[in-house]
Amino acid sequence: MVFLILIMSAHAATLSPTGGIGFEEALMSNVGLARTGSTGAVNTNPALLGWVPEEEHFTNTNTIQFYRFERQGNDPAAEASPSVLPLYSASTARTGTWGYGWAISTQELKVRFRSFDGEFSTNGNSEINNVNVAGAVAKRWSDTSLGLRLALVRSAVDSEAQFVGNSGGFEFLGHSRNREELWSVDARLGWVTDLSSNTNLAAGVAGPVALLAAREDSSQSVYSETNSQTESSTARTKPQVVRTHILSTGLAHQFEKLRTFVDLHWSSPKEKTEDEGRTLGLWSGAIGLEVPREKTTWYSGVSLAEATRISGGDNDPASFNLATGFKRQHKHAVTIYGLSWQRDFASGEAQIVSLLFGTKFAY
């Protein structure tokens, strides 16, 4: 069951590139650390709030996601139906040299799984729910801005499974439930400066600052033909919480007819179990562009994530995300439409195709 939860958590992590940012960044594969005018400033880089318009803007973005998981050897086979979920809602505004905003982002993933290993089979389902409520503020001095973001994060994984096996010629069957829940406070510090009238440079650091609560509840019932009895057990433990920090830098440049963006991220190493070894620090990067027209702006981007490197253990494959789309300016609002594709390089074990749509209002 722990192995299953780790699998489901890994799949949930693949959603994060579009799970808490504005729709322009989503269509550039999570690029936009130095993007002034960003609708995702609260979550991508709070320092960008020093450049938002003085009138208040409200943004709401949603997505339809189609999942495809491939079975690898004896690993559990997973199936997930298309999901529609709230993705990102935010409000931003500026008063003089001070910018501020709030944002709510959510993720949800429901998966059915089944596996068979010799005389042991299991099937069940798992559900992941993440909620992120954030507030941010920024101060701007002519061509430079500093910003701070604090977020309350709640993550939960619920799993249920039925299993059947054979031991010594006697059959046994059982049922198990597992729930993990985590509450924490995360912080992000950002910085942006104008290198010239056409070029912006940004940097930032993000990571957890306080663990408020963490618990794991599990229960299991097993019936065995050996003694014709049912044995039940329950437990509540405090799960191991992995703390990592991310250092980032970004660059934006305005050409004559288009604007380009480049971001680079490094995540700090995190401890693994003794069997798996220690995960080393990882690099990831993204490049995107936007092409503005009179009422329509086109976006495109690609991001690459380095393969997980574990000392003395198995490595997870590198992955990429491709995204493209456009936004359309209307009389009182802006609408957006787009498509993104995520998968790993090696097997495509977890592929996610997303249809993005959203609306932005100014009031």
C-alpha positions in Angstrom: 0.0 0.0 0.0 2.8 2.4 0.7 4.3 1.7 -2.7 0.9 2.5 -4.2 0.6 5.8 -2.4 4.1 6.8 -3.6 3.0 6.0 -7.2 -0.1 8.1 -6.8 1.8 10.9 -5.3 4.3 10.9 -8.2 1.4 11.1 -10.7 0.0 14.0 -8.7 3.3 15.8 -8.9 3.1 15.7 -12.7 0.1 18.0 -12.5 1.9 20.8 -10.7 3.2 22.6 -13.8 -0.3 23.7 -14.5 -1.7 23.3 -11.1 -1.2 26.7 -9.6 -0.3 29.3 -12.2 -2.1 31.7 -14.6 -3.3 30.5 -18.0 -0.5 32.3 -20.0 2.2 30.4 -18.0 0.2 27.1 -18.4 0.3 27.5 -22.2 4.1 28.2 -22.1 4.8 25.1 -20.0 5.2 26.8 -16.7 7.4 29.6 -18.0 7.0 33.1 -16.6 9.3 33.9 -13.6 10.2 37.2 -15.3 6.9 37.7 -17.1 5.5 41.2 -16.2 1.8 41.3 -16.8 1.4 37.7 -15.5 -1.9 36.5 -14.3 -0.1 33.9 -12.3 2.1 36.3 -10.4 0.8 35.2 -6.9 2.2 31.7 -7.4 5.0 32.0 -10.0 6.8 35.1 -8.7 5.2 37.5 -6.2 7.6 40.3 -7.2 5.7 40.5 -10.5 2.8 42.1 -8.5 4.8 45.3 -8.6 3.9 45.5 -12.3 0.2 44.5 -12.3 -2.4 47.1 -13.4 -3.9 49.3 -10.7 -7.4 48.2 -11.4 -8.3 44.9 -9.9 -8.1 41.8 -12.1 -9.8 38.5 -11.4 -8.6 35.3 -13.2 -10.2 31.8 -13.3 -8.7 28.9 -15.2 -10.0 25.3 -15.5 -8.8 22.2 -17.3 -10.1 18.9 -18.6 -7.4 16.3 -18.2 -7.1 12.9 -19.9 -4.8 10.4 -18.2 -2.9 7.4 -19.7 -0.9 5.0 -17.5 1.0 2.1 -18.9 1.8 -1.0 -16.9 5.4 -1.8 -16.3 6.3 -5.4 -15.3 4.5 -6.3 -12.1 3.7 -2.7 -11.2 0.0 -2.0 -10.6 -2.0 -1.1 -13.7 -3.8 2.2 -13.3 -6.8 3.7 -15.0 -8.1 7.2 -14.6 -11.2 8.8 -16.2 -11.1 12.3 -17.7 -11.4 14.9 -15.0 -12.6 18.5 -14.9 -11.3 20.4 -11.9 -10.9 24.0 -10.8 -7.3 24.9 -11.5 -6.5 28.5 -10.5 -8.5 31.5 -9.3 -6.8 34.7 -8.3 -7.3 38.4 -7.8 -4.5 41.0 -8.3 -4.3 44.7 -8.0 -1.8 47.5 -7.3 -1.8 50.7 -5.3 1.1 53.0 -6.2 4.3 51.1 -5.7 2.6 48.3 -3.7 1.1 45.2 -5.5 -0.9 42.5 -3.8 -3.0 39.5 -4.6 -4.6 36.2 -3.4 -5.0 32.8 -5.2 -6.7 29.5 -4.7 -5.5 26.5 -6.7 -6.8 22.9 -6.4 -5.9 19.5 -7.9 -7.8 16.3 -7.9 -7.0 12.8 -9.3 -9.0 9.6 -9.0 -7.4 6.4 -10.1 -8.4 2.8 -10.2 -5.6 0.2 -10.0 -5.2 -3.6 -10.2 -2.2 -5.9 -10.0 -1.4 -9.6 -10.0 1.8 -11.2 -8.7 1.8 -15.0 -8.7 -0.9 -16.2 -6.3 -1.6 -12.7 -5.0 -3.9 -10.1 -6.6 -5.2 -6.8 -5.6 -7.5 -4.1 -6.9 -8.8 -0.8 -5.5 -8.8 2.9 -6.0 -6.9 6.0 -4.8 -7.9 9.7 -4.7 -5.6 12.7 -4.3 -6.8 16.1 -3.3 -4.6 19.2 -3.0 -5.7 22.7 -2.0 -3.4 25.8 -1.9 -4.6 29.1 -0.6 -2.0 31.9 -1.0 -1.6 35.6 -0.4 1.2 37.8 -1.7 2.5 41.3 -1.6 5.2 43.2 -3.5 7.1 46.5 -3.3 8.5 48.2 -6.4 11.3 50.8 -6.6 11.4 52.2 -10.1 12.9 49.3 -12.1 13.2 46.7 -9.3 10.6 44.8 -7.2 10.6 42.4 -4.3 7.7 40.1 -3.4 6.7 37.7 -0.6 4.1 34.9 -0.9 2.7 32.7 2.0 0.4 29.8 1.3 -1.6 27.4 3.4 -1.3 23.9 1.8 -3.5 20.9 2.4 -2.7 17.6 0.7 -4.6 14.3 1.2 -4.3 10.8 -0.3 -7.1 8.2 0.2 -6.6 4.6 -0.9 -8.8 1.5 -0.6 -7.9 -2.0 -1.8 -9.2 -5.5 -1.8 -6.7 -8.4 -2.0 -6.8 -12.2 -2.5 -4.0 -14.6 -2.1 -3.0 -18.2 -1.4 -0.6 -19.4 1.3 0.2 -23.0 2.0 -2.8 -24.1 0.0 -5.2 -22.0 2.1 -6.8 -18.9 0.6 -7.0 -15.6 2.4 -8.8 -12.4 1.4 -8.7 -8.9 2.9 -9.6 -5.3 2.7 -7.4 -2.2 3.6 -7.9 1.5 3.8 -5.2 4.2 4.1 -5.4 8.0 4.4 -2.5 10.5 4.5 -3.1 14.2 5.3 -0.7 17.0 5.5 -1.1 20.7 6.4 1.8 23.1 6.0 2.7 26.7 5.4 4.9 27.4 2.3 6.8 30.6 1.4 8.1 32.1 -1.8 10.5 35.1 -2.1 10.8 36.7 -5.5 12.8 39.5 -7.2 12.5 41.2 -10.6 14.5 43.9 -12.3 14.5 45.7 -15.7 17.9 45.2 -17.3 16.6 47.4 -20.2 13.4 48.5 -21.7 13.1 45.1 -23.5 14.7 42.7 -21.0 13.7 41.5 -17.4 15.6 39.3 -15.0 14.1 37.4 -12.1 15.1 35.1 -9.3 13.4 33.4 -6.4 13.4 30.8 -3.7 10.5 28.6 -2.5 10.0 26.0 0.1 8.1 24.9 3.3 8.5 27.1 6.4 6.2 25.3 8.9 4.6 21.9 9.2 1.2 22.3 10.9 0.0 18.7 10.9 0.7 15.3 9.3 -0.9 12.0 10.0 -1.5 8.6 8.4 -4.5 6.4 9.3 -4.7 2.8 8.2 -6.9 -0.2 8.8 -6.9 -3.7 7.5 -9.1 -6.8 7.8 -7.9 -10.3 6.7 -9.9 -13.5 6.6 -7.9 -16.8 6.4 -9.1 -20.3 5.7 -6.4 -21.6 7.9 -8.3 -20.8 11.1 -11.5 -19.5 9.6 -11.0 -16.2 11.5 -10.9 -12.6 10.6 -8.1 -10.4 12.0 -8.4 -6.7 12.0 -6.0 -3.9 12.9 -5.9 -0.1 12.9 -3.0 2.3 13.2 -2.3 6.0 13.3 1.2 7.2 12.6 3.0 10.4 11.6 4.3 10.0 8.0 7.8 11.1 7.0 7.6 14.5 5.4 10.1 15.4 2.7 11.3 19.0 2.7 12.8 20.4 -0.4 13.6 23.9 -1.6 13.7 25.3 -5.1 16.0 28.0 -6.4 14.9 29.6 -9.7 16.0 32.3 -12.2 14.2 33.6 -15.2 14.7 35.9 -18.2 12.2 37.7 -20.5 13.1 39.6 -23.7 10.8 41.5 -26.0 11.7 41.3 -29.7 10.0 43.3 -32.4 7.1 40.9 -33.0 7.3 38.4 -30.2 8.3 37.9 -26.5 10.4 35.0 -25.2 10.9 33.6 -21.7 13.4 31.2 -20.2 13.3 29.7 -16.7 15.8 27.5 -14.9 15.1 25.7 -11.6 17.1 23.6 -9.1 15.5 21.6 -6.3 17.5 20.7 -3.2 18.3 17.0 -2.4 15.9 15.0 -0.3 16.4 12.0 1.9 15.0 8.6 0.8 14.7 5.3 2.6 17.8 3.2 3.2 16.8 0.8 0.4 16.3 3.6 -2.2 19.3 5.7 -1.3 19.4 9.5 -1.3 17.8 11.7 -4.0 20.3 14.2 -5.5 19.4 17.8 -6.5 17.6 18.1 -9.8 17.5 20.6 -12.6 14.6 21.6 -14.8 14.1 24.3 -17.4 11.5 25.8 -19.7 11.3 28.1 -22.7 8.3 29.8 -24.1 7.1 32.5 -26.4 4.1 34.7 -27.0 3.1 36.4 -30.2 0.7 39.3 -29.7 -1.8 40.4 -32.4 -4.6 43.0 -32.3 -7.0 41.0 -30.2 -5.4 37.6 -30.1 -2.2 36.5 -28.4 -0.6 33.0 -29.2 1.4 31.1 -26.7 3.7 28.1 -27.0 6.3 26.4 -24.7 8.2 23.4 -23.7 9.7 22.3 -20.3 12.2 19.6 -19.5 12.7 17.9 -16.1 15.9 16.0 -15.3 15.7 12.3 -14.4 15.5 11.6 -10.7 19.0 10.6 -9.6 19.1 8.2 -6.6 22.4 7.1 -5.1 22.4 3.3 -5.0 18.8 3.0 -6.3 16.7 3.1 -9.4 16.2 6.4 -11.3 12.9 7.8 -12.4 12.9 8.9 -16.1 13.2 12.4 -17.3 10.0 14.1 -18.5 8.8 16.9 -20.7 5.7 19.1 -21.3 4.6 20.6 -24.5 1.8 23.3 -24.5 0.3 25.8 -26.9 -2.8 27.9 -27.2 -4.1 31.5 -27.5 -6.1 34.1 -25.6 -8.7 36.4 -27.1 -9.5 39.9 -25.9 -13.2 40.7 -25.7 -15.0 43.9 -24.6 -15.1 43.1 -20.9 -13.0 40.0 -20.5 -10.2 37.8 -21.9 -10.8 34.1 -22.7 -8.2 31.4 -23.3 -8.0 28.1 -25.0 -5.1 25.6 -25.1 -3.7 22.1 -25.1 -0.8 20.5 -23.2 0.9 17.1 -23.2 3.0 15.7 -20.5 4.9 12.4 -20.4 8.3 10.8 -19.5 10.9 10.2 -22.1 11.4 6.5 -21.5 8.1 4.7 -21.5 5.3 7.2 -21.3 4.1 5.4 -18.2 2.2 8.5 -17.1 0.9 10.6 -19.9 -1.5 13.5 -19.4 -3.3 15.5 -22.1 -5.0 18.6 -20.9 -7.5 20.9 -22.5 -7.2 24.4 -20.9 -9.8 27.1 -20.8 -10.1 30.2 -18.6 -11.5 33.7 -18.2 -10.0 37.0 -16.9 -12.1 39.9 -15.8 -11.1 43.5 -14.8 -13.2 45.5 -12.4 
